């Protein structure tokens, strides 16, 4: 089936979604605020009415999903973060559609239900998904059509316990391409960054939990050290992310750079796509940024990230990385022997980089041979433990 036909069917599906009762942004936000986050108080009668409306919408939406799958002759489905109660109408609809479509076509295990994030490891500080036991979140249901997957053993164990051990969760790490053959573009000239300067790449959502403020303080201290030691180098932070997601925080970060007198060294270049999803109007990709950088940063907060994709991407791109010792770093990377400057943090100590970390990174950046050795050592490990296809977890 060619791309034009697929596009037509997808546009048809979008139009069909508009006919689903209650299924609109206002209702989804209202139901989330009442049933999930608890930000809006309501009576038990109102809650019951919302649940009934959600069930009706789910049934009708599932019918439209099955219609789309029929037209596209779908044989495998991958659901990403379906358990996270962002939109429980769609989650319920998916379960109904999977059951109907699987039975109709005599399919066995054709769905990977992959929970990268869950309520207990995503935006806990903001309490976006309320508090345990998350009564209105849709629990994974036992199905011969679905293989449930998460990223590490701690998430697996907690998810199975939340489901009263009625389903089995498999662990599957994120994987990366270690056979890169792309023709990448060096974007340093475009950003007015010299070859001798340090380009620190940060591919991330621009939200408080990602702690980009740490990177800004780090760039400030590195530039002070270069100046103090008479070294003609400058450190630049290049952030690829959507500045509109939390525009207030974006402005706060810009103001911080200005306050520290390093505004020109902090470059927000907007949201970049990966090379395999880049549209013609996007001239540069995330891979172009990695190709151009010296270092990939992942100074995230303690309890926000369950894996840390930029670290794996850096490793597969033969680039060094820096990270915090966030809650899941050891299980995702540290236990395998990957090397990097690691900023030590904990649940109670989750602040700015200290002088020991800054000085250690400064010495690291001034030792090109060491950086090269570390990058190649990480590639050797990564090609063995981070390079696989997720489809192989579907049972024949």
C-alpha positions in Angstrom: 0.0 0.0 0.0 1.5 3.3 -1.0 1.9 6.4 1.2 -0.8 8.4 -0.6 -3.5 5.7 0.1 -2.3 5.5 3.8 -2.6 9.2 4.1 -6.1 9.2 2.7 -7.2 6.6 5.2 -5.6 8.5 8.1 -7.4 11.6 7.1 -10.6 9.7 6.9 -10.0 8.3 10.4 -9.4 11.8 11.8 -12.7 12.9 10.2 -14.5 9.9 11.7 -13.0 10.7 15.2 -14.8 14.0 15.0 -18.1 12.2 15.0 -17.5 10.3 18.3 -19.7 11.7 21.0 -17.9 13.6 23.9 -14.6 13.0 22.2 -13.1 16.5 22.2 -10.3 18.3 23.9 -12.6 20.1 26.5 -14.2 16.8 27.6 -10.9 14.9 27.8 -9.3 17.7 29.9 -12.3 17.9 32.1 -12.5 14.2 32.7 -8.7 14.1 33.4 -8.9 16.9 35.9 -11.8 15.3 37.7 -11.0 11.5 37.5 -7.2 11.4 37.2 -5.3 14.4 38.6 -8.1 15.5 41.0 -7.5 19.1 40.3 -11.2 19.7 39.9 -13.6 18.7 42.6 -16.9 17.2 41.7 -19.8 15.2 43.1 -20.1 11.5 42.8 -23.0 11.9 40.5 -20.9 14.0 38.1 -18.1 11.5 38.2 -20.6 8.7 37.4 -21.9 10.7 34.4 -18.3 11.3 33.1 -17.5 7.6 33.4 -20.7 6.7 31.4 -19.8 9.2 28.7 -16.2 7.8 28.6 -17.5 4.3 28.1 -19.8 5.4 25.3 -17.1 7.3 23.5 -14.7 4.3 23.9 -17.1 1.9 22.3 -17.7 4.1 19.3 -14.0 5.1 18.9 -13.0 1.4 19.0 -15.4 0.7 16.1 -13.6 3.4 14.1 -10.2 2.0 15.0 -11.2 -1.4 13.8 -12.4 0.1 10.5 -9.1 1.8 10.0 -7.1 -1.4 10.7 -9.3 -3.3 8.3 -8.6 -0.8 5.5 -4.8 -0.9 6.2 -4.7 -4.7 6.7 -2.9 -4.3 10.0 -1.0 -7.3 11.3 1.1 -5.8 14.1 0.3 -3.0 16.6 2.7 -1.2 18.9 1.0 0.8 21.7 3.3 3.4 23.4 2.5 4.5 26.9 -1.1 3.2 26.7 -1.4 2.7 30.4 -0.5 6.3 31.3 -3.9 7.9 31.9 -3.4 10.8 29.5 -6.6 9.9 27.6 -8.4 6.9 29.1 -11.1 7.0 26.3 -8.5 6.0 23.8 -7.0 3.4 26.1 -10.3 1.7 26.6 -11.0 2.0 22.9 -7.7 0.3 22.0 -8.5 -2.7 24.3 -11.9 -3.1 22.7 -10.5 -2.8 19.2 -7.6 -5.3 19.8 -10.1 -7.9 21.1 -12.5 -7.5 18.2 -9.9 -7.4 15.5 -7.8 -10.2 16.9 -10.9 -12.5 17.1 -12.2 -11.5 13.7 -8.9 -12.4 11.9 -7.9 -15.3 14.1 -4.8 -13.5 15.2 -2.6 -14.6 18.1 -0.2 -12.3 19.8 -0.1 -9.3 17.5 0.2 -6.3 19.9 3.2 -5.0 21.8 1.8 -2.8 24.6 4.9 -0.8 25.7 4.8 1.4 28.8 7.9 3.6 28.7 6.4 5.9 31.4 3.9 5.1 34.2 2.1 7.1 36.8 4.8 6.5 39.5 7.7 7.6 37.4 6.3 10.5 35.3 5.7 14.0 36.5 5.3 13.0 40.1 6.2 16.4 41.4 3.4 18.0 39.4 1.1 15.1 40.4 -0.2 15.1 36.8 -1.7 11.6 37.2 -3.0 11.9 40.8 -2.0 9.5 43.6 -1.9 5.8 44.1 -3.8 3.5 43.5 -4.9 5.6 40.5 -8.5 4.3 40.5 -9.5 5.5 37.1 -6.4 4.6 35.2 -7.0 1.6 32.9 -5.1 -1.5 34.1 -3.5 -3.9 31.7 -5.9 -6.7 30.9 -5.1 -10.3 30.3 -5.3 -11.0 26.6 -3.8 -13.6 24.2 -3.3 -10.8 21.7 -1.1 -8.6 23.8 2.5 -8.7 25.0 3.1 -6.2 27.8 6.5 -4.6 27.9 8.3 -2.0 30.1 11.9 -0.8 30.4 13.3 -2.3 33.6 12.6 -4.7 36.4 11.5 -2.2 39.0 8.8 -0.8 36.7 7.9 -4.4 35.7 7.4 -5.5 39.4 5.4 -2.4 40.3 3.2 -2.7 37.3 2.5 -6.4 37.9 1.7 -5.7 41.5 -0.7 -2.8 40.5 -2.5 -5.3 38.2 -2.7 -7.9 41.1 -0.3 -10.1 39.0 -3.1 -10.9 36.5 -0.8 -10.1 33.6 2.9 -10.8 32.9 5.2 -7.9 32.0 8.3 -8.4 30.0 11.4 -6.2 30.2 12.8 -4.8 27.0 15.4 -2.1 26.9 15.2 0.7 24.3 17.5 0.0 21.4 19.6 2.1 19.0 21.1 2.0 15.5 24.8 1.1 15.7 25.2 0.7 11.9 24.8 4.4 10.9 25.5 5.1 7.3 23.9 8.6 7.1 25.2 11.7 5.4 25.0 14.1 8.3 25.4 17.9 8.3 27.7 19.8 10.6 25.6 22.7 11.9 28.4 24.5 13.9 28.8 27.2 11.3 25.1 27.9 11.2 25.3 28.3 15.0 28.5 30.4 15.0 30.4 27.7 17.0 34.0 27.2 16.1 35.5 23.7 15.7 37.6 24.2 18.8 34.7 25.2 20.9 32.6 22.7 23.0 29.1 22.0 21.8 27.0 20.4 24.4 23.8 18.9 22.9 20.5 18.7 24.8 17.6 17.0 23.0 14.8 17.2 25.4 11.4 18.6 26.4 11.7 22.1 27.7 10.0 21.6 31.1 11.3 22.0 34.7 11.7 18.3 35.3 14.4 18.0 32.7 16.6 20.5 34.6 18.0 22.5 31.7 19.0 25.1 34.3 21.8 22.7 35.4 23.2 22.9 31.9 23.1 26.6 31.8 25.0 26.9 35.1 27.4 24.3 33.8 28.2 26.3 30.7 28.7 29.4 32.8 31.3 27.7 35.0 33.1 26.0 32.1 33.5 29.3 30.3 34.8 30.9 33.5 37.4 28.1 33.7 38.5 28.4 30.1 39.0 32.1 30.7 40.8 31.7 34.0 43.2 29.2 32.4 43.8 31.3 29.3 42.3 28.6 26.9 40.8 29.9 23.7 37.7 27.8 23.9 34.0 28.5 24.7 31.3 26.1 25.8 27.9 26.3 24.1 24.6 24.6 25.0 22.4 23.7 22.1 18.9 22.7 23.1 16.6 21.0 20.7 13.0 21.0 22.0 9.6 22.7 21.7 9.8 26.1 23.4 6.0 26.4 23.3 5.3 23.4 25.5 6.0 25.4 28.7 6.6 28.8 27.4 6.9 30.3 30.9 9.7 27.9 31.8 11.4 28.6 28.4 11.4 32.3 29.2 12.8 31.6 32.7 15.7 29.7 31.1 16.4 32.5 28.7 16.4 34.9 31.6 18.8 32.7 33.6 21.3 32.7 30.7 21.0 36.5 30.5 21.5 36.9 34.2 24.7 34.9 34.1 25.9 36.9 31.1 26.1 33.8 28.8 23.0 34.4 26.7 24.9 34.0 23.4 26.2 30.6 24.5 22.7 29.2 25.1 21.0 28.3 21.8 17.5 27.1 21.6 17.1 25.7 18.1 13.5 24.4 18.3 12.2 20.8 18.0 14.2 18.5 15.7 13.0 15.3 14.2 15.0 12.1 13.7 16.4 11.5 10.3 13.9 8.7 9.4 10.9 10.9 10.2 12.3 14.2 8.9 9.9 16.1 6.5 11.3 18.1 3.6 10.7 21.4 5.4 13.0 20.4 8.2 16.5 21.0 7.1 18.3 19.5 10.1 17.7 16.4 12.2 18.6 15.3 15.7 21.3 13.2 14.1 22.9 16.3 12.6 23.1 17.8 16.1 24.7 14.7 17.5 27.1 14.6 14.6 28.1 18.2 15.3 28.5 18.0 19.1 31.2 17.1 21.5 29.0 15.9 24.3 25.4 15.0 24.9 23.8 16.1 28.2 21.2 14.4 30.2 21.2 16.2 33.6 17.6 15.2 34.4 15.9 15.3 37.8 15.9 12.3 40.1 12.5 10.9 39.6 11.4 11.9 36.1 13.1 9.6 33.6 12.7 5.9 33.5 15.4 5.3 30.9 17.1 8.2 29.2 17.1 7.9 25.4 19.6 10.7 24.7 22.2 8.6 26.5 21.7 5.6 24.2 21.6 7.9 21.2 24.9 9.5 22.2 26.5 6.1 22.7 25.4 4.8 19.3 26.6 8.0 17.7 30.1 7.5 19.2 29.7 10.6 21.4 30.4 11.0 25.1 27.6 11.9 27.4 27.1 13.4 30.9 24.2 12.5 33.2 22.9 12.6 36.6 22.6 9.5 38.8 18.8 9.7 38.3 16.7 6.9 39.8 16.9 4.5 36.8 20.4 5.4 35.5 22.1 2.4 37.0 19.6 -0.1 35.7 19.4 1.5 32.3 23.1 2.1 31.7 25.4 2.1 34.7 25.2 -1.6 35.4 26.7 -2.4 32.0 29.9 -0.5 32.5 29.2 2.6 30.3 31.6 5.4 31.3 30.7 9.1 31.7 31.0 12.0 34.0 28.1 11.5 36.4 26.6 14.2 38.6 25.6 12.5 41.9 22.1 13.3 42.9 19.4 11.7 45.1 15.7 12.1 46.0 16.7 14.6 48.7 19.7 16.2 46.9 18.7 17.2 43.5 20.3 20.6 42.9 22.9 22.3 40.8 26.2 20.8 39.7 28.9 21.1 42.4 32.5 22.2 41.9 33.8 18.6 41.9 31.5 17.7 38.9 32.3 20.9 37.1 36.1 20.5 37.5 36.0 16.9 36.6 34.1 17.6 33.4 36.4 20.5 32.6 39.4 18.2 32.7 37.5 15.6 30.7 36.7 18.1 27.9 40.4 19.1 27.7 41.5 15.5 27.2 40.6 14.6 23.6 42.3 11.2 23.7 40.4 10.2 26.9 37.1 11.3 25.4 37.7 9.3 22.2 38.6 6.2 24.3 35.5 6.5 26.4 33.3 7.0 23.4 34.6 3.9 21.7 34.5 1.8 24.8 30.8 2.8 25.2 30.1 1.9 21.5 31.6 -1.6 22.1 29.4 -2.2 25.1 26.3 -0.6 23.5 26.5 -2.6 20.3 26.1 -5.8 22.5 23.4 -4.7 25.0 21.5 -1.9 23.2 21.2 -3.1 19.7 18.1 -5.3 19.1 14.7 -5.3 17.4 11.6 -4.9 19.6 9.5 -7.0 17.2 11.3 -10.2 18.3 9.4 -10.2 21.6 6.2 -11.1 19.8 5.7 -14.9 20.2 5.2 -16.8 16.9 
